[in-house]
């Protein structure tokens, strides 16, 4: 494969990793439920362009500016923490996908078998940890054997099938009698439903699904060439992310409203409602298997991207070590040690509470949140916004530099000229102020 083709394929897979992923299909629907429906969807779309797009352009610029030396490690410390933290519980959610993938496979092979639900995992926390561990082993193995290109090619071949599957799900949902109530709830903005926390929910989710703040673009530099126009790439990624998020709402909410008269706002929404709905289809077991197969590929792809970023963020420490006789061997050692650390720390959300291996994850709650919800809440509302805020504050000199102007304008159309000044003002003042105000509102 040529360098140009490999680069374009890598960009496609990064884009799909941020758009068709658990962030959109698993997280976004229950966050919309928590925040009042249509008004939050409207806010999310607006902030996707006003906040997500500028930060994405900045990260792409910093990837060409920041070097590998120790003096630049302060740009890497926060993303390193974020990437590790999210992988510990994201692996558990990916294990849930793997569980339903296996369950639908068994339903295909043994038609008389009864379908299983998440309660099986909550009753057997060891099984939940085992599935998370299988997922961790999978993406660490792919990274160590340098087989990422096989996964990307596999995904590219199956890309049309992914769109067909989503299209069939959309068509099915649009035929349900609850579609009218669902669309009214999702796209009619009732601004009375807004709360002071809605902005923070939307900002954090935009950062999460676009994978900004995790160091992905600081380490995956081959995603684009110097001849590419960064704002155009970032705009395509933002549009893809928003479209997949909106599609996921239309797929899931008619099914939810068919069984309930109000929105269902907990992180189990996707897994509580979608799998049983497949069993009402003709060839539902096969269709369910296909959906969770694609969803697991997306989860694996997203985890691989984050793990690759995590190792890339730690690599400067390896490059500057005294003994560098076997760099490849040391890099593999680093990958194994990081995988083992993820294996250990994923036990906390899997088992419910540290050192109490008999606790059931669904029953271990802290202020009405189970541990996975609490970790997700901490990431979205504190760690991720703080990480992006630190990046914005530390890169103010870079944003004001002539290099950033040249980067934004390079290979762009005439429209890039008027885009630069609002972009610069947004990064220097609007986004930092918005994050600070949201955090202050949470403290007060």
N, C-alpha and C positions, 0 to 999 in steps of 0.2 A: 504494500500500500504506500502511495506517495505521501510525502510530508504534509502537503496541502490537504489531501483527502483525510489523513489521520487527524489533522487539526480540526477539520470541519466535523468529523465524526465525534471527536472529543467534545467540541462545543455542543453538538446536538445532545449528547448524553448528559452533559452538565445541565443543559436546559431542561431536559426531561426529568433529571434528578431533582430539580427545584420545582417543577410544575406538576407532573403526574407523580405524586409521592404521597406518603402518609400525612405530610403537613396539610395537604389540600383535602384528601379524602377522609382522613381520620380526624384531624384536629379542627379544621375550619367549620364543619357543621355544628359541632357542639359549642364552639366559641360564639357562633352566630346565635344559637339558642340562648346562651347566657346573656347576650347583649341586646335582645329585643328584635332580632330579625332585620327587616329592610333598612332601618336607619343605620345599623352597623355595617351592612353590606355596602351601602352608599359611602360611609366613612372609610371603609377598607379600600374601595376602589380609588377614591380620591387620594388617600395617603400612600397607596401603592405607587402612584406617579409622583407625588410631591415629596415623599420621603424615601421609598425603596429605590426608585430609579436613580436619584442623585448619589446615594451612598454606594450603589452598585458601580456607577461610573468612577467614583473616587477609589474604590478598592481595586478596580482594574488599572487605574493610573498608578496607585501605590505599588502594584506588583512590578511595574517597570522601573520604579524609583528606589525601592528599598533593597538594599544589598544583603548579603548573607552573613555579614560580620556581627560580632558580639555587640557593638555599639547600637545595632538596630534591633536587638532582642526585645526591647520594650514594646515594639510594635507586635511582637509575637506572643508575649506572655498571656495577655487576656484572651485572644483567639484560641490559644492552646487549652486554657481552662474551659472555655465554652465548648470546644469540640469534644473534649473528654467527657464533660458533664452530660452533654446531650446524648452521646453514644451509650452511656450507662443505662438510661431508661428508654431510649429509642430502640435499643436492642430487645427490650422486653416487649414493646409494642410490635416490633417485627416478628417476635416469637408468637404473638397472637395470630398474626397473618399466616405464619407457618402452620399453626395449629388448625386453622380453618381450611387451609390448603390440603392438609393431610386428611381432615375429616371428610371433605367433599370427594377426595380420591377414594376413600374407603366406601363412601356412599355409592360411587360408580361401580366399584368392584362387588359390593355386598348391598344390593338395593333394599333389602329388608331391614337393614341396620338403621337405628334411630340416630338422628343428627345430634351433635353435642353442642353445648354452649360454653361461654366463658366461665360459668360457674364451676366447670370441671377444673379449670386452672386455678381458680380461687380456692377450691377445696384441696387441691394438690399443688402447693407452692413449689415443691421440688420439680414438678413437671414444667412449671412456668420458667424456672431458672434454667432447666435443661434446654428448653427451646431457645431461650435467649443465648445460651452458650453455643448451641449449634449455629445460630446466626453469626455470632462473633467469630467462631472458627471459620465459617464460610468466607467472610470478607477478609480476614487476616490471611487465609490460605491463598485467596485470589491475588491479594497484594504481594505476598511473598513469592509466588510463582510467576508474577508479572503476566497474568492472564486477563488483565482488565480489557484488552482489546477484543478478546473472545466474547466477553459479556456485552460489550458495546455493539459488536457485530450482531450478536444474537438478538439484542434489543432492536437493532435497526431492521433486521429481517422481520421481526414480529410487530414493528411499529404500526403497519396497516391494521393488523388484527386487534391491537390495543384500541385504535380509533373505532373499529367496527364494534367491539365489545361495549365501549362507552356509548356509542350511538344506539345500540340495541337497548341498553339500560335507560338511556334518555327517552327513547321511544316508548318503552314500557311504562316509565313513570308518567309520561305525558298522557297516557291512556287511563290512568287511575282516576276515580271519581274525586279524589282529594286534591287534584292538581290545582284547581282554582284557589282554594284556601291556602295552599302551599305557596303559589306564586304571589298571592296578595301579601302573605306574611314576609316573604323573602325580598320583594322588590317594591313594596309600598312603604316609603320611609315615614315611620311614626316617630318624630323627633322627641316626643315625650318619653320614649323608652330609653333615650340616652342617659348615661350616668357619667360622673366625673372619671370613671374608670374605663369608659369605652374607648377613648383615644389611646390609652396605654395598651389595651387589648389589641387594637388594630395595628399600632406601631410594632409591637412585639411579634404579632403574627406575620406582618409583612417581612420583617427581618428574618424570621424563622424559615418561611417558605422560599425566599430568595437566597437563603444561605449567606447573607451578609453578616459580618462580624465573626465568622468562624475561621477566617484565614484561607478560605478556598481559593480566592483569586490572588492571594499572596504567594501561594505555593504551586498552583496549577497554571504556570505562565504560558504553557504551550496552547492554551485554549484559543488564543487569537494571535495573529501576526501583526507586525508593525504597519502593514498595509490596511488593516481593518479599522473601521471607524467605531471606537468604543461606545459612544452614546447610542449608535444604531443597534449594536449588539445588546446593550443593556435594555433598550426599549423593547426589543423582540422578546427577551427573557421575561420582562415585566408583564407584557401583554399575554404571553403564554401562561404565566403563573396565574394571572387574574382570570383568564378564560377557563382554565381547568378548575379553579376554585369555584366559580359560578356554576360550572357544569356539575360539580360534585353536589352542590346544594339541590339542584333540580333532580338529580338522581335519587337522593336520600330522603328529602323532606316529604314528598308525596307518600312514601312508604310509612314514614313516621306518623303523618297526619291521618293516614288510613286507620291506624290502630289507637291513636290518642287524639284528644281534642286540644292539646297544647304541646309546645315544643319540649323536647327531651334534652336536658342540658347536663350530660355527664360524659366523660371520655369513652364510655362504652357504647355510645350511640350507634356508630357504624356497625359494630359487631353484634349489637342486640337486635337490630332491625333488618339489616341487609341479608345475612345468611338465611333466615327463615323465609324471606320473600323469594329467594331462588327456588325453593322447594315447591312453589306454586306454579313455576314455569314447566313447560314441556321440556324434557331433557335438562331439568334444573340442576341436577348434580354436576353434569358436565359444564354447564354455564357457570355455576358457582366455582368449580375447580379452575376454569379458565380465568375468571375475574381475579381470584386470589393468587393464581400463578403470576399474572401480570403485576398485581399489586406487590407481591413478594419480590419480583425482579426490580421493581422501583425502589422498594425498601433496601434491597441489597445494593443497588446502585448508589442510593443516597448515603448509606453507611460507608461504602467504599470511598466515596468522594470525601466524606468527613475524616475517615481514617487516613487517607492519603494526605489530607491537609494537616492532620495531627502529626504524622511522622515528618512531613515537610517543615513544620514549625519547630520540631525538636532537632532536626538534622544539623543546624549550625553548631549545636553543642558537640555533635559527633565530629563535624569537620574541624573543629578547633581543639579536639582532644590531643593529648601528647602523643599517644601511640595510634597512628592511622595506617598501619601496615596492611590491614585487611578491611578496607572501608565497606565492601559489600557484605562481608561477614558481620561486621559491627552493625550495619544497617538492619540486617535480618534479625540480629539479637535484639535491637531496639524494638522492632516490630513485634517479636514474640513477647517481650517483657510488657509492652503496652497492651497487647492482647490479653495477657494474664491479669494485668491490672483491671482491665475492663470486665473480665470474667469475675473477679472478686467483687468489684463495686456494683456490678449489675445484680448481685445477690440481694442488695438492700431493697430496691423496688420490687424484685421478684418475690422475696420471702416476706415482705411487709414491714419488718423491723430488724435491725442488726442484732445478731446473736440470739434471736428467738426464732429458731427454725420451725417451730410448731405453729406460729401465728399464721393466720390466713390473710392474704394480701387485701382482700376485699373488706375485711373487718377491721383492719388496722388503720384507724382514721385519726388525723390531727386537725382539730378545728373543722370538722366535716369534710376533710379532704383525705383520701388515701395517699400513700407515700408517692405514687406515680403522679397524681394530680398536684401534690405539693411541690415536687421537683419541677414539673412543667410550669407551674405558677411562678416559682422562683426564677426559672430561666427566662420566661417571657417578660416578666414585669420588673426584674432587677438585673440579673446577670447580663442578658443580651442588650438591653438599652444602655446599661453602664459601659459595656464593651464597645458599643458603637460610639457612645459619647466620648470615651477615652481616645478612640481612633480619630474622631473629628477634632478634638482639642490638640492632640499631638501632631496632627498633620496640617495645622492652620498655615504654617509657613509654606508647605507644599501646595496648598490650595491657592495661595496668593502668588505663587511663582509664575514666571512666564512659561515654564515648562508645562504647567497644567493648561494654560490657554492654548498652547500649540497642540497638546494632546487632544483637547476637545475639538479643535478645529481641523485637525489633520485628517485628510481624505474625506472630509464631510461635505455636505452640500452647503449652499448659501444660508440655509436655515440654521446651521450650527453657530453662526455668529451671534444671533439674538439669543440663542440658548445658553451661551456661556455666562453672561452676567447674572441672570436669575439662578443658574446652577451654583455659581460661586456664593451668592448671597444666601441661598438656601442652606448650603453646607456650613457656612461660617456662622450664621445667626439663627435661621428659622428652626432647623432640626435640633441643634443643641438646646435652644430655648424651649422647644416643645417637649423634649425628653425631661429637662429639668423641672418644668412646670408639672408634668405628670407625676414625677417622683415626689415632689413637694406635696401634691394633692393626696398622695397615698400615705405620707407620713402624718399630715395634719388630720 
